[in-house]
Structure formats: structure tokens, C-alpha cells
């Protein structure tokens, strides 16, 4: 007897429909022997190993495992199937072919889940992409592990049923009337998303650095902070999410899809705050950009729509830093393998922090640097010129004065700074309403020429700065984009000389240290 169930396979951050066909054929001779189970359709090792898991799960759930020749086909047969999410649809297919289900047609139901030997349904990767694929394909119901249910339930128009074990799945499929599906309140999720335990008000001094971070947040510009140990670089970076614009529902869906594929599920179901990723400097290039035999997203993709903070930048391996070049330009990562090529989104704001030398005190007026010029150059040169060129803002973060530490006034808080950032982003939203760009940092050359026009005096100022500092054509464009953001923060329609001058000063450090 033939029975068909429907499931999905995740490729990149999207899912494709997979038909699971199960055929039971009586065996000639001794029918009491062990069942013969064959899985076809390009299954990987995890799928092939599912035969023993499924057999034990069916028996331990109180059902009879048929002693037949069992052929399982995963269609389409020319696409590789990976992972353990096919356990549940295969098990239901076997039970359906053996007459355990009332209905012979499950065309409106998608099933995903890994089975434990005792019949429990374990969580899987990529529940949100699977739910989106099911909704687009017109499925009415999705049965999946309880741990993944809230994540999938954010998709409207799809009835999501969390299941704990195989017996519960059979009970649901045999029920004359289904219970209400899981419902989640997405508005309630977003209502608490902007509550942070940290605030810029806690940072003493560093007004110049705070201003630079405000500009970076307003235009989503990459930023590099150089300063001695204890000057507050990490403290400033960690407070950056508190002044970024709130994440939109579309961005939250896309970000959650990436985290879901990587296996990072959130108890709320949807990531409603912008991600802040801070990998250790021992990370490999595959860990940063993504990879593996089964390609998984790396830190640059996990930081999508958020912040990637690289502390102690020169401590990273040079080849690890160099792989950042392509995602910084293209805002995506393509991982190619012999069987397939997958693309992960990687639109993030890069924040780098480093000491000026190995001992950390080069240029500090209060403490003596113990490094030789050769050691300083060797330390700094770990960050290449092409990578620096892709970072819009470079700032010096000096040691905080004692008088600033003991001052009663603590400066502006995140709420005040964020209000200005949101006002600038609103201007950009109106500016780019007709295109795929949503902030100044993403402007291509065509839009730079359109929206970053400057007067004759500003043009002369910019040309002198480019010649004196020896900056590249890429730096030329990035100065204009930062100038546009500074003008937006000021509410100005045109870029003035003082806007451009401030943008130029954020490009001087790469010529101070990297000579």
C-alpha cells in the first residue's frame, strides 16, 4: 500500500516542499523476519539513520511496525535531503500505509520533526522558513515540535499545532474535530522589545565617541574605535543597540529565519530586538562568514539587521578579517559547494575596537608606551588597507579623565540620542521610499550623485582632503555618505561645509596609524 505525507527541506534560509512516499510490499517467504527498509531520493547519513529511530519510536509508542518491505522515496529525487526533520513524516507515512490513520489524504498538512527512540518529537532547525513555505504553498496545517511552535506561529494564515510525541500526532490526525491551533500575539512581542538594562547615560565623558556612534547609528555606517585599555570602547559598543531604530516586522522575520536555520531558537518565537554579535577573536573564517559540509550561517549573517562587534581587532587572524570584505560590500554571503550554492543575508553594522599597540598605551599622555615603532607597525598592520577603506568612521577614544569620572552630570541618555537617530532615519525612509535602499550607508554610486550633491566650496574642501590624506575613490564616496547622514541629523536638506568637514575628520585616523 502507498501512503504520502508532506514535509520540507531547508536550503539556506528558505525551505522547499518534499513529498515523502511510503510503500509497503508483502515479502515472499517468512514474513516474520526483520522488515526491509530502503530510503531513496538522495538522503544524507542522518536521513538514512532515521530507519532505526523511526522503528523504535513506532514500537515504543504502542503501534505495530509492519514486517514488510518498506520503500521510502523523498521527492524531488534529484535534490539532496539533509537532517533529521523527516523522521516524523516518514513515521506517519508508515503508520498510514499500515492502516493506523483514518484519513488517507494529508495533502493539506505538513509534518516536520525528529523522533526520539521513545516516540518524543524533538526540535529541528529552520521551523520559521518551513512555516513560511507551507503558508505560501497553501497548506492549512503544520504539525511540528513544541519547542519550534511559537516561532512558526508568527506566520499568519497557517494553523500551527505543537506536538510532544508520535502518539499525539496520530491522535490529532485521527480527530474528527481539531483543537484550536497555537496563537501568538506579535504586537505584545514588539511592545517589550525596546527595554534595555543598559544606557548611554552610564558612559562618562567620551562626547566625541558618542557623537560618532550617533552618526553611525543614524546612517548604519561601519565604525572603528581606537584607544587605550579601559577607555570605554566595549562599553560604548554594547550600548549601540539602545539607540538603533526598532526592528520592523519584516526585518524580524528575516533575522529570525537566519537564527532558526543556525539552530538558535528564541523562547518568544520571534527576535524583536536587533542582534548584537560579539565573537571571540579565536573564531575561524568559516565561523565568521559561514560554511561547513552542510552550510550554516556564520556570525556575519547572525548579525543581519543588527551589529557585529569585533573587539581587539588585531587579535583576529588576518585571513579571518579579510573574508569580511565581500559581505561588507554586497551585504550577503554566498557559500558554494559541489552540490549547491547557498546565499545568506549579511546586512550588518560593523563596529571594531582595538588598542593602538600591543601594550595599549601608544599616544597616551599619562602612560608610557613600551612598544618599538616596528612592534606598533606590526600590530596595526594586521588590519589591511582594503578593510579599513570599507569602514566609514574612524575615531580615537582617549582615556577618560578623573574629573569626568567623578562629575555629577552624566550626559545624554539613550532615549534622547535615539530620538535624533529616528528623526534622521525617517528622512532617509522618505528619501529611499522607491528603492531597495533604506539608509545612507547602502547608497550605490548612482544615488550618491543624486542625494549627496555638494557646493563648490565643499567640493574644494573634499578634494584637498582626498589629496592630503591619500584616500581612495571608495573613501571619497563614504565621506559623502557620512556627510549626508550628518546633514540629516541636523535636519538640513543640503550638505554644508561644516557637515563635510566633520565627515572628513572621521577618516584621518587610518592615515595617523597606517602610514
C-alpha angles and dihedrals in degrees: 000000000000123000127177130205130176130232139150140241123215119229114178105322095328133077132221128205117258123193113213110205118189122190124188115201123182112243121232117241120004107025091183094074126102114292118258110231122189124181118196134172102083098297119181124225094275091054093046091050090054090082093079094040092052094047092051092044093052094047094044091049091061098258128122116250107218116242094220138112102276121201117189120192123191108201137238084049096197096064121079115245117212137182138025099280091102093067094090099046091046092050092048089048091054092047091046093050088049093054099254094126128071094213123062093193123067096160092131095049129080121199129197132162146108117249126224119212091257092053099261116144112234128203123269137202122259101026093151096051088047092051091049091050091049092051093048091050092054099251116161099202138034121191114193142144116301091237090063099039101095090049092054095040093070087076108094122222095033126099107224119199118190112214130195103192145002095263090057090052092053090047091053094048092048095046118115090213123026122223118245112287122243114281126198128192106227092181090059089050092056094042091071098034097095097057111112130179092212131061139188088239087076091064111091118213119335094118091159092053092047090052091051092049090050090054091045091051094046093056101023090244124168113246137197123201121199122188147119123284114285096022092120103257095135092041090054094046094051090054093052094093089059091068099038118105114267114267116258124230091252092050091046091053093049093045093047090050090058093048091045092054089049090053097250105132123184122219089225091056096230130057102236097173127065110263119250111199122187110175121192117257091246091069117126125235090252090052091051101043100022134251143129133145086291100037113240128181117265131214093283090060094041086057091054110141089008144059131304108199117194109188120195090017098190090056090068116092110264093235089053092055093045093060087065091073098081098045090046089058102034100030089223140076125223117200115193125201132170092260100038149353118231129192124207124189116247109176101148140143110245117217116184129186130188144158116248091241142359094276090041101229106092107136094010108135093205101047131044120241113230096195125105119231089254092053091048092050092047091050096048096041091068084085107069126222094243090055092048089050089062093055109087101198128040118183138176115230106197126196113282116253119241090237090058092049092054096040117121093218111079100186130231122341129225092264094062094044092046092053090061092045091052091049090053092046090051089057090050092047090057091044095053098034093123099047145056092256117095104175139031096254090063096055113127120216092270093058093041089060090048102045104024101057113151135194128253095265092048090049091054090048092051094047092051091050093049092049095044096045095037093231126174131243088258090055088049091058093043092053089054092050092050089047089054090053093049089051090049091053088052091047091240122149094204130049107246130199094260091052090053093044091055091049091050093053089059089063099054101083095070088062093043095058103018103057 
